[in-house]
Amino acid sequence: MAEESKGWWNYAPPVPPETTPKQEITKWVYVVKTADGKFAKIQLTGYNNSKTNKSGFLTFKYKYSANGKF
């Protein structure tokens, strides 16, 4: 995988004889401000539907904070 992550996931194209690219979710945690001025920490944990293995289904963990302290 990439030595330095550029975002929420890393991608590496397949290297022959492999045909499937490697995808890896980073461990980054994002802090977002909600519309009502509160805060939440969000960490993406997955990208695939566990039942169908289709991509594009984000899963995540979060923690909400009313005062911005975690």
LINTA-V962029 format. One record per backbone hydrogen bond with DSSP energy under -0.5 kcal/mol. CO is the residue of the C=O (numbers start at 1). NH is the residue of the N-H. If there is no record, write none. Layout:
CO|NH + CO|NH
This chain:
8|26 + 10|24 + 12|22 + 14|16 + 15|18 + 21|23 + 22|12 + 24|10 + 30|32 + 30|42 + 32|34 + 32|40 + 34|37 + 38|34 + 39|65 + 40|32 + 41|63 + 42|30 + 43|61 + 46|59 + 47|56 + 47|57 + 48|50 + 49|53 + 54|49 + 56|58 + 59|45 + 59|46 + 61|43 + 63|41 + 65|39
